[in-house]
């Protein structure tokens, strides 16, 4: 449906580095990256708000040089950009002033019901909460019947109390309104809940792309692993491999301790540096040579014996729990 090929854009010292990717029809695609990684710039390029090198295709048609108003894409910015001089209803229906909206009355009623905004239709924008503004901005975008919806950090101004319900609404937009969504965020939880596919962008480059579970749990390089917050990233030399600049990672929850060596597992002698008791588990920092493993274990693992600072024991890791990056 949407195909981006070798998209290049330079703004000052920042560059989008010949990005290429595809988004299937009626799918939810999340672009994940830190603030300043180029996510908004990429959205604006797709929307036609930036002059680029490279090519953008939509449903097989080259739209690279098509003006924004001809693309029929919806765009919800991080700060929503609602019209302050209009009430909620007038904001939502604004596109009807210059565009013929199919079944506009039925669509409006359905949006109001779906997004639970009936009680605020006559309210001024300045009297809305962050979550209410977000719902109104989405309603306004959907009301114009876009073929692609671009969302720029849409949950950043939303109270955490309402975030789950709004995420559910976003996910349901796909089937309810027959739409495709490209959503940019720095939030891993949003990506995990919403995305069919995820791309990780760092410093203007897409470093990994694939299914949401795969990308979030199996990083392909050390930059992605560190961005995703993987705690245990070590050189493969620890495992006995003679490969320069190769790394592996392991989930802190998959690390075990014990006094006997087991040959069918990776096993390392370690010294306990710190033990922190956290309600139903322990956070343990264990030194293996020059590296420190971060581990999460339950008391039952120790058969009543709690490890303490200074203890010497062994770390066990099942080979299937090791991810090479």
TIDODO-645962 format. One line per field, with one value per residue (C-alpha): residue in three letters; x, y, z. Coordinates in steps of 0.02 Angstrom, whole numbers. Layout:
residues N
code: ALA / ... .
c1: X / ... .
c2: Y / ... .
c3: Z / ... .
***
This chain:
residues 325
code: UNK / UNK / UNK / UNK / UNK / UNK / UNK / UNK / UNK / UNK / UNK / UNK / UNK / UNK / UNK / UNK / UNK / UNK / UNK / UNK / UNK / UNK / UNK / UNK / UNK / UNK / UNK / UNK / UNK / UNK / UNK / UNK / UNK / UNK / UNK / UNK / UNK / UNK / UNK / UNK / UNK / UNK / UNK / UNK / UNK / UNK / UNK / UNK / UNK / UNK / UNK / UNK / UNK / UNK / UNK / UNK / UNK / UNK / UNK / UNK / UNK / UNK / UNK / UNK / UNK / UNK / UNK / UNK / UNK / UNK / UNK / UNK / UNK / UNK / UNK / UNK / UNK / UNK / UNK / UNK / UNK / UNK / UNK / UNK / UNK / UNK / UNK / UNK / UNK / UNK / UNK / UNK / UNK / UNK / UNK / UNK / UNK / UNK / UNK / UNK / UNK / UNK / UNK / UNK / UNK / UNK / UNK / UNK / UNK / UNK / UNK / UNK / UNK / UNK / UNK / UNK / UNK / UNK / UNK / UNK / UNK / UNK / UNK / UNK / UNK / UNK / UNK / UNK / UNK / UNK / UNK / UNK / UNK / UNK / UNK / UNK / UNK / UNK / UNK / UNK / UNK / UNK / UNK / UNK / UNK / UNK / UNK / UNK / UNK / UNK / UNK / UNK / UNK / UNK / UNK / UNK / UNK / UNK / UNK / UNK / UNK / UNK / UNK / UNK / UNK / UNK / UNK / UNK / UNK / UNK / UNK / UNK / UNK / UNK / UNK / UNK / UNK / UNK / UNK / UNK / UNK / UNK / UNK / UNK / UNK / UNK / UNK / UNK / UNK / UNK / UNK / UNK / UNK / UNK / UNK / UNK / UNK / UNK / UNK / UNK / UNK / UNK / UNK / UNK / UNK / UNK / UNK / UNK / UNK / UNK / UNK / UNK / UNK / UNK / UNK / UNK / UNK / UNK / UNK / UNK / UNK / UNK / UNK / UNK / UNK / UNK / UNK / UNK / UNK / UNK / UNK / UNK / UNK / UNK / UNK / UNK / UNK / UNK / UNK / UNK / UNK / UNK / UNK / UNK / UNK / UNK / UNK / UNK / UNK / UNK / UNK / UNK / UNK / UNK / UNK / UNK / UNK / UNK / UNK / UNK / UNK / UNK / UNK / UNK / UNK / UNK / UNK / UNK / UNK / UNK / UNK / UNK / UNK / UNK / UNK / UNK / UNK / UNK / UNK / UNK / UNK / UNK / UNK / UNK / UNK / UNK / UNK / UNK / UNK / UNK / UNK / UNK / UNK / UNK / UNK / UNK / UNK / UNK / UNK / UNK / UNK / UNK / UNK / UNK / UNK / UNK / UNK / UNK / UNK / UNK / UNK / UNK / UNK / UNK / UNK / UNK / UNK / UNK / UNK / UNK / UNK / UNK / UNK / UNK / UNK .
c1: 0 / 129 / 304 / 448 / 606 / 775 / 698 / 835 / 814 / 944 / 892 / 1038 / 1153 / 1018 / 994 / 865 / 977 / 893 / 752 / 657 / 506 / 329 / 166 / 26 / -153 / -259 / -109 / -40 / 143 / 242 / 401 / 497 / 637 / 702 / 661 / 768 / 786 / 692 / 521 / 417 / 522 / 485 / 298 / 301 / 395 / 261 / 125 / 205 / 260 / 446 / 540 / 635 / 746 / 688 / 516 / 350 / 214 / 37 / -69 / 56 / 47 / 199 / 149 / 325 / 285 / 98 / 44 / -19 / -202 / -201 / -135 / -288 / -185 / -237 / -106 / -120 / 25 / 93 / 14 / -147 / -156 / -342 / -424 / -438 / -576 / -694 / -784 / -762 / -898 / -837 / -658 / -713 / -819 / -699 / -648 / -828 / -804 / -689 / -714 / -864 / -875 / -965 / -1105 / -1044 / -1187 / -1177 / -987 / -996 / -1119 / -1014 / -854 / -940 / -1005 / -844 / -729 / -850 / -852 / -1039 / -1035 / -898 / -958 / -1002 / -850 / -709 / -541 / -454 / -567 / -516 / -397 / -251 / -348 / -502 / -396 / -319 / -489 / -551 / -395 / -419 / -603 / -560 / -430 / -546 / -694 / -601 / -597 / -408 / -330 / -181 / -175 / -10 / 5 / 147 / 171 / -19 / -15 / 122 / -2 / -126 / -147 / -80 / -248 / -333 / -191 / -250 / -425 / -358 / -236 / -382 / -475 / -325 / -308 / -493 / -483 / -408 / -560 / -694 / -642 / -545 / -387 / -199 / -99 / 81 / 114 / 278 / 326 / 469 / 362 / 398 / 233 / 134 / 229 / 204 / 16 / -26 / 93 / 79 / 253 / 385 / 534 / 670 / 743 / 903 / 988 / 891 / 917 / 802 / 910 / 783 / 610 / 492 / 351 / 322 / 371 / 525 / 594 / 557 / 628 / 764 / 871 / 987 / 1123 / 1193 / 1120 / 944 / 973 / 1031 / 891 / 763 / 835 / 913 / 1012 / 1129 / 1229 / 1398 / 1534 / 1516 / 1692 / 1611 / 1525 / 1688 / 1664 / 1813 / 1716 / 1769 / 1632 / 1496 / 1375 / 1235 / 1097 / 994 / 832 / 866 / 720 / 801 / 962 / 977 / 1100 / 1173 / 1328 / 1348 / 1407 / 1291 / 1369 / 1213 / 1198 / 1310 / 1388 / 1496 / 1576 / 1518 / 1529 / 1372 / 1395 / 1222 / 1052 / 894 / 730 / 580 / 409 / 398 / 573 / 756 / 865 / 1040 / 1198 / 1329 / 1506 / 1580 / 1757 / 1744 / 1556 / 1408 / 1249 / 1081 / 964 / 786 / 746 / 617 / 659 / 605 / 753 / 870 / 777 / 773 / 952 / 959 / 1114 / 1201 / 1337 / 1507 / 1441 / 1526 / 1419 / 1377 / 1263 / 1166 / 1093 / 997 / 1069 / 895 / 879 / 1031 / 997 / 1145 / 1156 .
c2: 0 / 130 / 105 / 219 / 196 / 277 / 428 / 556 / 723 / 839 / 976 / 1071 / 941 / 806 / 678 / 545 / 412 / 338 / 252 / 110 / 16 / -41 / -36 / -157 / -104 / -104 / -133 / -43 / 6 / 84 / 182 / 174 / 295 / 421 / 606 / 683 / 523 / 594 / 514 / 672 / 727 / 560 / 579 / 754 / 686 / 553 / 684 / 795 / 932 / 909 / 911 / 747 / 642 / 465 / 397 / 373 / 261 / 238 / 98 / 86 / 271 / 385 / 524 / 591 / 764 / 765 / 911 / 866 / 905 / 782 / 635 / 616 / 570 / 613 / 686 / 700 / 797 / 774 / 938 / 900 / 1073 / 1092 / 1255 / 1359 / 1471 / 1325 / 1207 / 1019 / 984 / 1118 / 1052 / 877 / 928 / 1060 / 959 / 960 / 1145 / 1104 / 917 / 807 / 679 / 517 / 480 / 624 / 626 / 438 / 449 / 593 / 502 / 344 / 437 / 526 / 360 / 264 / 392 / 436 / 623 / 661 / 761 / 880 / 924 / 1105 / 1131 / 1253 / 1173 / 1263 / 1173 / 997 / 878 / 800 / 640 / 733 / 835 / 675 / 596 / 753 / 761 / 579 / 609 / 759 / 659 / 509 / 620 / 675 / 489 / 477 / 325 / 331 / 400 / 472 / 486 / 584 / 531 / 531 / 471 / 583 / 710 / 581 / 542 / 366 / 323 / 333 / 271 / 90 / 135 / 255 / 124 / 4 / 137 / 165 / -21 / -34 / 108 / -11 / -123 / 2 / 134 / 28 / 128 / 103 / 182 / 240 / 285 / 357 / 344 / 319 / 207 / 20 / -27 / 66 / -23 / -193 / -169 / -83 / -137 / -271 / -220 / -111 / -15 / 54 / 221 / 289 / 448 / 453 / 269 / 119 / -12 / -152 / -191 / -339 / -411 / -322 / -469 / -508 / -330 / -296 / -461 / -506 / -353 / -378 / -257 / -179 / -4 / -74 / -183 / -35 / 76 / -56 / -62 / -234 / -247 / -390 / -356 / -441 / -495 / -674 / -709 / -745 / -893 / -955 / -886 / -809 / -675 / -494 / -363 / -494 / -483 / -577 / -534 / -632 / -591 / -556 / -672 / -820 / -823 / -953 / -982 / -1139 / -1222 / -1367 / -1346 / -1412 / -1455 / -1434 / -1250 / -1098 / -1089 / -951 / -933 / -768 / -660 / -574 / -385 / -330 / -404 / -298 / -368 / -308 / -369 / -538 / -555 / -509 / -403 / -476 / -404 / -539 / -510 / -628 / -568 / -390 / -399 / -382 / -482 / -410 / -549 / -562 / -716 / -777 / -837 / -1014 / -1029 / -1039 / -1173 / -1058 / -997 / -812 / -755 / -606 / -483 / -568 / -746 / -847 / -963 / -1002 / -924 / -1041 / -990 / -1108 / -1096 / -1067 / -909 / -825 / -699 / -656 / -477 .
c3: 0 / 55 / -14 / 32 / -71 / -35 / 51 / 86 / 174 / 249 / 371 / 443 / 520 / 526 / 388 / 347 / 271 / 115 / 208 / 126 / 194 / 152 / 249 / 204 / 185 / 344 / 456 / 608 / 582 / 725 / 701 / 864 / 909 / 1033 / 1026 / 889 / 789 / 638 / 662 / 640 / 492 / 409 / 441 / 366 / 214 / 186 / 209 / 76 / 196 / 160 / -4 / -20 / -130 / -165 / -203 / -112 / -186 / -125 / -197 / -339 / -384 / -371 / -249 / -217 / -286 / -250 / -138 / 37 / 0 / -146 / -43 / 68 / 221 / 399 / 516 / 705 / 779 / 955 / 1013 / 912 / 827 / 858 / 805 / 966 / 897 / 865 / 981 / 975 / 847 / 727 / 743 / 697 / 547 / 480 / 326 / 264 / 221 / 75 / 43 / 8 / 150 / 112 / 237 / 342 / 467 / 500 / 511 / 635 / 747 / 742 / 787 / 931 / 997 / 966 / 1047 / 1190 / 1158 / 1152 / 1315 / 1253 / 1078 / 1124 / 1235 / 1192 / 1153 / 1297 / 1420 / 1364 / 1449 / 1354 / 1327 / 1265 / 1144 / 1079 / 1046 / 958 / 850 / 798 / 762 / 654 / 558 / 529 / 481 / 324 / 274 / 246 / 163 / 282 / 460 / 523 / 712 / 792 / 975 / 999 / 1180 / 1250 / 1323 / 1386 / 1571 / 1604 / 1684 / 1513 / 1405 / 1396 / 1338 / 1207 / 1143 / 1125 / 1025 / 912 / 878 / 835 / 707 / 577 / 554 / 601 / 473 / 347 / 373 / 382 / 523 / 537 / 720 / 785 / 968 / 1089 / 1200 / 1190 / 1274 / 1142 / 1005 / 1087 / 1109 / 945 / 808 / 677 / 621 / 702 / 634 / 749 / 695 / 771 / 709 / 546 / 501 / 514 / 599 / 617 / 552 / 571 / 674 / 840 / 951 / 848 / 848 / 1032 / 1093 / 968 / 927 / 779 / 830 / 987 / 953 / 944 / 1099 / 1202 / 1139 / 1187 / 1362 / 1359 / 1522 / 1481 / 1323 / 1321 / 1198 / 1136 / 1197 / 1367 / 1284 / 1211 / 1035 / 948 / 854 / 862 / 888 / 910 / 1056 / 1142 / 1264 / 1389 / 1480 / 1667 / 1709 / 1621 / 1724 / 1862 / 2004 / 2082 / 2154 / 2031 / 1852 / 1717 / 1550 / 1442 / 1492 / 1482 / 1654 / 1730 / 1900 / 1975 / 2129 / 2196 / 2202 / 2257 / 2305 / 2308 / 2375 / 2272 / 2339 / 2250 / 2177 / 2195 / 2082 / 2086 / 2010 / 1981 / 1917 / 1788 / 1751 / 1686 / 1657 / 1776 / 1743 / 1798 / 1855 / 1920 / 2024 / 2150 / 2323 / 2280 / 2162 / 2312 / 2412 / 2562 / 2542 / 2497 / 2405 / 2481 / 2433 / 2422 / 2391 / 2255 / 2149 / 1968 / 1839 / 1723 / 1555 / 1441 / 1265 / 1191 / 1299 / 1219 / 1080 / 968 / 905 .
***
